[in-house]
Amino acid sequence: MDKSHKIAGMIVLGMLALATGAQAQVYSQIGSTGTVVTGGFSYNVWGNAIFIAGSGNETRITYNVTNPRDTSSSPSWTTLEMLAVDGGSFSSTSATLTRVPRTTGSPTSTICSVITTVNGTTPRVFSCTFSSSLIDFANYYYYVRVSLTRQSLSEQPGIYAVRVF
C-alpha cells in the first residue's frame, strides 16, 4: 500500500471517529414509557401516549434521563422537546427538565420548562432551550416531569414523547 492510500485511510478513520463521537447526543422516550407518579387510575395509555382520564384533573409522569454517551463526559444538549396535546382550552400539558445533585439529593433545580400553547386535539411539538453547561452527569441526576392538567372532564391532554438534544 502506498503512502497516499495510508493517509487517505487515516483521514477516513479520523472522520469516522469524529462522527461516532458526535452521535449518541439525543435522549428520547415515548410517552407511554413514563412512570405515573400522581393521578392513580386517572390515566389511559393509548398507543404510544398517556392521556388523563376518568374524573381526575391532574396526572404527573416522570421520565428518568440517562447519559447517552456512556462516558464520564456529558452531552451538549440545549433543547427540551415534547410532542403533546392539551385537549382543549381548559387543559394543558407541560414538561420540566430538572436536575438533582448526586451527593445530597437536594435542592433540585429546573433547567427548562415548556407548556402547550395551542388548544386542540392534534399532537404538536413544543420546546424550550437552555445552556449546555447545565448538563453535568458527573455531578447531577436528571429527569423530565410531565404534568397533564384539565378543568373540564371532556378534555384529554396527553403526552406522546419527550426528547432532550
RORODREN-938620 format. One record per residue (C-alpha): residue number from 0; x, y, z. Coordinates in nm, 4 decimals, padded with zeros to 6 digits. Each point is the difference from the previous one (the first is absolute). Example, Ala and Ser with C-alpha at 12.3 -4.5 7.8 and 13.67 -1.06 7.14 Angstrom:
<atoms>
{0,{01.2300,-00.4500,00.7800}}
{1,{00.1370,00.3440,-00.0660}}
</atoms>
This chain:
<atoms>
{0,{00.0000,00.0000,00.0000}}
{1,{00.1475,00.3338,-00.0975}}
{2,{00.0268,00.3057,00.2236}}
{3,{-00.3003,00.1827,-00.1538}}
{4,{-00.2305,-00.2975,00.0721}}
{5,{00.1189,-00.0128,00.3618}}
{6,{-00.0636,00.3731,00.0442}}
{7,{-00.3442,-00.0278,-00.1606}}
{8,{-00.0819,-00.2952,00.2262}}
{9,{00.1089,00.1910,00.3086}}
{10,{-00.2157,00.2979,-00.1017}}
{11,{-00.3036,-00.2243,-00.0481}}
{12,{00.0576,-00.1663,00.3402}}
{13,{00.0381,00.3401,00.1629}}
{14,{-00.3259,00.1207,-00.1540}}
{15,{-00.1783,-00.3146,00.1178}}
{16,{00.1317,00.0532,00.3523}}
{17,{-00.1247,00.3594,-00.0004}}
{18,{-00.3391,-00.1066,-00.1349}}
{19,{-00.0295,-00.2706,00.2674}}
{20,{00.0861,00.2504,00.2719}}
{21,{-00.2618,00.2416,-00.1327}}
{22,{-00.2726,-00.2659,00.0107}}
{23,{-00.1844,-00.1192,00.3103}}
{24,{-00.0928,00.3573,00.0866}}
{25,{-00.3769,-00.0510,00.0180}}
{26,{-00.2136,-00.1250,00.2874}}
{27,{-00.3586,-00.0920,-00.0910}}
{28,{-00.2905,-00.1903,00.1500}}
{29,{-00.3412,-00.0955,-00.1325}}
{30,{-00.2769,00.1463,00.2174}}
{31,{-00.1400,-00.3368,00.1092}}
{32,{00.3340,-00.1069,00.1543}}
{33,{-00.0121,00.2591,00.2795}}
{34,{-00.0666,-00.0775,00.3658}}
{35,{-00.3304,00.1436,00.1214}}
{36,{00.0739,00.1498,00.3422}}
{37,{-00.3329,00.1709,00.0762}}
{38,{-00.3461,-00.0439,-00.1386}}
{39,{-00.0525,-00.3610,00.1059}}
{40,{-00.2412,-00.1609,-00.2415}}
{41,{-00.0732,00.3321,-00.1726}}
{42,{00.1919,-00.0722,-00.3183}}
{43,{-00.0253,-00.2064,-00.3171}}
{44,{00.2804,-00.1354,-00.2146}}
{45,{-00.1009,00.0088,-00.3642}}
{46,{00.2609,-00.1021,-00.2550}}
{47,{00.3167,00.1898,00.0860}}
{48,{-00.1705,00.2665,00.2124}}
{49,{-00.1304,00.0525,00.3535}}
{50,{-00.3225,00.2004,00.0423}}
{51,{-00.1793,00.1241,00.3095}}
{52,{-00.3259,-00.1907,00.0484}}
{53,{-00.2852,-00.0651,00.2384}}
{54,{-00.0949,00.2682,00.2502}}
{55,{00.3591,00.1094,00.0679}}
{56,{00.1138,00.3540,-00.0679}}
{57,{00.3785,-00.0562,00.0135}}
{58,{00.2435,-00.2780,-00.0829}}
{59,{00.3793,00.0253,00.0336}}
{60,{00.2432,-00.2230,-00.1850}}
{61,{00.3766,-00.0253,00.0531}}
{62,{00.2665,-00.0995,-00.2525}}
{63,{00.3477,-00.0800,00.1320}}
{64,{00.2646,00.1603,-00.2246}}
{65,{00.3201,-00.1956,-00.0539}}
{66,{00.3309,00.0966,-00.1576}}
{67,{00.0024,-00.1368,-00.3572}}
{68,{00.3780,00.0389,-00.0300}}
{69,{00.0899,-00.2931,00.2308}}
{70,{00.3019,00.1986,00.1169}}
{71,{00.0767,00.2408,00.2800}}
{72,{-00.0537,00.2930,-00.2371}}
{73,{-00.3395,00.1628,-00.0466}}
{74,{-00.1921,00.0542,-00.3235}}
{75,{-00.0265,00.3507,-00.1398}}
{76,{-00.3780,00.0251,00.0311}}
{77,{-00.1762,00.3353,-00.0297}}
{78,{-00.3668,-00.0868,-00.0673}}
{79,{-00.2906,-00.1711,00.1784}}
{80,{-00.2759,-00.1070,-00.2363}}
{81,{-00.3371,-00.1634,00.0531}}
{82,{-00.2547,-00.1344,-00.2456}}
{83,{-00.3284,00.0644,00.1755}}
{84,{-00.3635,00.0963,-00.0222}}
{85,{-00.1842,00.2174,00.2500}}
{86,{-00.3469,-00.1205,-00.0930}}
{87,{-00.1696,00.3403,00.0016}}
{88,{-00.0136,00.3470,00.1458}}
{89,{-00.0406,-00.1156,00.3627}}
{90,{00.2933,-00.2435,00.0013}}
{91,{00.3769,-00.0010,-00.0331}}
{92,{00.3010,-00.2251,-00.0272}}
{93,{00.3343,00.1149,00.1371}}
{94,{00.3482,-00.1499,00.0245}}
{95,{00.2847,00.1046,00.2302}}
{96,{00.3618,-00.1151,-00.0182}}
{97,{00.1342,-00.0145,00.3561}}
{98,{00.3408,-00.0776,00.1467}}
{99,{00.0774,-00.1488,00.3408}}
{100,{00.3431,00.0205,00.1691}}
{101,{00.1571,-00.3474,00.0185}}
{102,{00.1523,00.0424,00.3446}}
{103,{-00.2876,00.1607,00.1916}}
{104,{-00.3206,-00.0643,-00.1969}}
{105,{-00.1114,00.3579,00.0544}}
{106,{-00.0690,00.2684,-00.0823}}
{107,{-00.1307,-00.0839,-00.3446}}
{108,{00.0137,00.2646,-00.2683}}
{109,{-00.2050,00.0568,-00.3133}}
{110,{00.2023,00.0183,-00.3192}}
{111,{-00.2811,00.0612,-00.2489}}
{112,{-00.3824,-00.0117,-00.0111}}
{113,{-00.2403,-00.0111,-00.2913}}
{114,{-00.3812,00.0105,-00.0109}}
{115,{-00.2520,-00.0528,-00.2775}}
{116,{-00.1117,00.3247,-00.1600}}
{117,{-00.2481,-00.1246,-00.2585}}
{118,{-00.3475,-00.1143,00.0987}}
{119,{-00.0823,-00.3123,-00.1927}}
{120,{00.0025,-00.3731,-00.0395}}
{121,{00.2800,-00.0322,-00.2583}}
{122,{00.3436,-00.0865,00.1431}}
{123,{00.2584,00.2763,-00.0459}}
{124,{00.3644,00.0554,00.0883}}
{125,{00.0787,00.2532,00.2750}}
{126,{00.3525,00.0827,00.1171}}
{127,{00.2204,00.2183,00.2171}}
{128,{00.3731,00.0624,-00.0041}}
{129,{00.2716,00.0205,00.2658}}
{130,{00.3774,00.0257,00.0350}}
{131,{00.1906,-00.3233,-00.0629}}
{132,{00.2127,00.0804,00.3065}}
{133,{-00.2988,-00.1017,00.2164}}
{134,{00.0416,-00.3654,-00.1039}}
{135,{00.2647,-00.1608,00.2230}}
{136,{-00.0528,-00.3731,00.0580}}
{137,{00.3094,-00.0184,00.2199}}
{138,{-00.1779,00.2058,00.2685}}
{139,{-00.3760,-00.0210,-00.0687}}
{140,{-00.2873,-00.2393,-00.0728}}
{141,{-00.2684,00.1129,-00.2460}}
{142,{-00.3682,-00.0666,-00.0624}}
{143,{-00.2877,00.1447,-00.2022}}
{144,{-00.3279,00.0476,00.1842}}
{145,{-00.3108,00.0279,-00.2166}}
{146,{-00.3233,00.1387,00.1408}}
{147,{-00.3375,-00.0550,-00.1642}}
{148,{-00.2664,00.2335,00.1432}}
{149,{-00.3588,00.0774,-00.0875}}
{150,{-00.3003,00.1885,00.1308}}
{151,{-00.2558,-00.1697,-00.2251}}
{152,{-00.0586,-00.3769,00.0001}}
{153,{-00.0717,00.0096,-00.3746}}
{154,{00.3624,00.0956,-00.0752}}
{155,{00.2837,-00.2502,-00.0082}}
{156,{00.3514,00.1461,00.0039}}
{157,{00.2731,-00.2494,-00.0843}}
{158,{00.3723,-00.0558,-00.0493}}
{159,{00.1323,-00.1873,-00.3043}}
{160,{00.3765,00.0430,00.0443}}
{161,{00.2784,00.1950,00.1699}}
{162,{00.3442,00.0708,-00.1383}}
{163,{00.3108,00.1808,00.1229}}
{164,{00.2614,00.0896,-00.2589}}
</atoms>
